[in-house]
Amino acid sequence: MNRIFLIIGLLAFVSCHREGKETEMPSPQQLLLEIYQKQSFASVEQVANWIINKDPSLVLVDVRQPAEFKQFSLPGAINIPLGELLSQENRKQIDCEKFKPVFFSNDDLQSEKAWMLHRRLGCASGYVMKGGLNAWVSAILAPQEPPQTASEEAFELYRFRQALAKYFTGGSKALGPEPFATPVAEQLPAPKKIQTKPKPKAAEEEEGC
């Protein structure tokens, strides 16, 4: 219900900032459907992959306040606080005909509002980073090993997150195939060579007369 009231308020707000553009605007029902079906969300792993592959259409938009942005944000992100999202200058930075913006905050609340404003202007591109920076820190920067009873898929995801953590914390420059732990054989000391003395030759028997 809160989202319905939020969308109604955003509709009135955006209609005053459209500057006469004739782009097709999605209905409130369509916005709600896209949110509930999670069509607007991108996982932190997806976002990390776009960053690593240097997707030229990617624009990371931190919608928090400048003081929070200066403390910590995603690499390469720009700071556009939610209240300034509709300014002409900021709209150029996230032109939906050129770019694929990913909105994020500490959680989903502010970034969902930013996505709805962006979507209501007729922009089909754009995502909310699911879980925000809280999910980024817990999943990418400090992944937790799953319990031993977890599925193989859970361990595969954990190993992938470990590789992402190495990349984003400076532990590894690339995400090529590399072991996550030193093999046991490499941990053992090299075997010592045993010095053996040559066996003395048997004394030759003297020939008889």
N, C-alpha and C positions, 0 to 999 in steps of 0.2 A: 504494500500500500504506500509506503514511504517513497518508493521509486516512481509510482504513478504521480504523486504530488510533485516530485522533483522534476519529472518530465514536463508536466503542465507548466510549472514555473519557468523551465528553460525555454519552452516554446514561446512564451510571451517575451522573454528576454531576447532571444535570438531574432524574433520578428522585428525588433526595433533596431537591429544591427545588420540587416541584410544588404543595405546600400543598393536596393533596387535590382539585385541579381535575380535571374529567372531560373536558377537551378532547381531541380526537383527535390523537394523536401520529403523525407520519410515521415510516415504518420507516427503518432505516439504508440499505437499498437505494434507497429513494425519495430520500433526501438526496443520496446519491452521484450518482444519475441527474440530479437537478436541477443539481448542481454541474458535472458533466461536460457537460451540455447547455447550460450557461451561463444557465439560467433564473433564477439568483439574481443575475446581474450587471446593473448599469446603467453605461453609459459615462459618462465625465466630461462629454461634451456633453449627454447626457440630464439629468444632475444639474444642470448649469448652466442648462438650459432650465427645469427645475422651480423653481430659485431665482429666476430672472428673472420667471417668471409667478406667483410667490408662491403656489405650490400649498399650500392650507391643510392638507392632510394630510401634508405633508412634514416629517420630523424628521431632521435630520442628526446622526448620533451618532459622535463621535470617540472611539474606544476606546483611544487612547494614554494615557500617563500625564499628569497635570496639568501638569508642567513643559514637556512637548512641546506640549501644547495651548495654553499661554500664549504660546509663541513664535510659533506660526502655526497657523491652522486655516481651515476654510471659513466664509464669512459666515453668522451665525445658528446655528452648530453648538453642540450641547451636549456636554459631556465626561463620558462614563461609561466609566471604565477596564474592561477585559474582566473582571477579577475581581470587579467590583461590579455586573455587568449583571443579576444575578438578585435583587438586593435589592428589597423591596416598593416602596420609594420610587422607585427607578429604573424599575421595570416600569410604574409609573403614567405616567411621562414618555413611554414608547414603547408605550402601550396599542395593541395591534394591531387592536382593534375601532374605533379612532378615527384612528390615524395610519399612515403609510407610512414606516417608518424606513429610512434609508440609512446603513449602517455603513461606516466608512472608517478607515484607518490610514495608515502610510507606504507600505505595499504591500498585498497581499491576505491575508497569513497571519492576522493577528489579526482582521481584519474578517470573514474566512470563519468563524472560530471563533465570533464574536459572532452571525453570521447563523444558524449551525447551532444554537446555544443558543436563539435566538429562535424558529427554525422548529420545534425539537423541543418547544417549549411549546405547539405547536398553532397558531402564527401563520402564516397563509398570506401575509400582506403582508411586505414587507421586501426590501432589496437590499444587495448589496456594490458599492461604487463601484470598478469595475475599474481596477486599477493604483494605487489610493489617491492620496495627495497627490503622490507622485512623478509620476504620469501627469497630475494636475491642473496641476502647475507646468509640465511640458514641453509639454502640449497646449493649455492654456487661457491661462496667464500668459505663456508665451514660445514661441509656435508657430513652427516652422521652415518656411521656404518649401520646397516640394518641388522636385526637379530639373526642368529644362525639359522633360525627356522624360516626365514624369509625366502621368497621364490628367487629363482635364477634371474628373472627380469629385474627384481629389486636390486640385486647385486650388480647387474650390468649398468643400471642407472647410477648406482653409487660410484662405480669405477669411472663412468663418464663424467660425473660431477667432480670426482677427484682430479681428472685431467683438466676440467674447466677451472678448478681452483688453482692449479699450478699455473695455468695461463694468465689468469687475472691477478694473481698475487706476485707474478714475476718469477715463479719457480720453473717455468718452461716457456720457451719462445714459440713453440709449435705444438700442435696436438697430434703429431704423428704417432704411429704405434710404438709405445715404449712400455717396459714393465713397470708395474706399480710397486713392486717389491723386489728386492734382490733375491735371485734364486738361491736355494739352500746350498747348492754346489759352489756358488761363488762366495759364500760366506765362510766356507771352511778353508783353513790354511792349506797351502800347497804341500803335498806330501814330501817329506825329506828323502833325499837320495841316500841310500845305504851304501857306504863304501865297503867293497869286498876285496880282500887280499887274494891275489892269484894263488891257486893251489900249487904247492911245490912239486916239481917233477920228481918222479921216482928215480932213485939212483940207478944208473945203467949197470947191469950185471957184467962183470968182467968175463971175457971169453976164456974158456979153459984151454990148456995146451993141446 
